[in-house]
Amino acid sequence: MQVSIKGSVSNEVNSGEVVTITVTHPDETQETITATTDDNGQFTASVDEVPGTGYSAQAHIDADAEYQAADSSVVTFDVNKGPRTLVLQVG
């Protein structure tokens, strides 16, 4: 299942800055993905995860010449199973 991860950095950001997102799986393994900011400080990334409960994610942006590094709060989430349809015909 594809999971979309979105966030924003305060207005003290330049377009194209790299945000590192660490996703922790229910079995405590970690996956690191990156996203880049747009002109408004927004970023979006996606990961493919298997259904389960107890995932978490945290974003980080490095310091630059003017601003300190920053970390988001940890966000927990679950990945639900996708829907499917079963059709039965008789006769």
Secondary structure, 3 states (H helix, E strand, C coil): CEEEEEEECCCCCCCCCEEEEEEECCCCCEEEEEEECCCCCEEEEEEECCCEEEEEEEEEECCCCCCCCEECCCEEEEECCCCCCCCCCCC
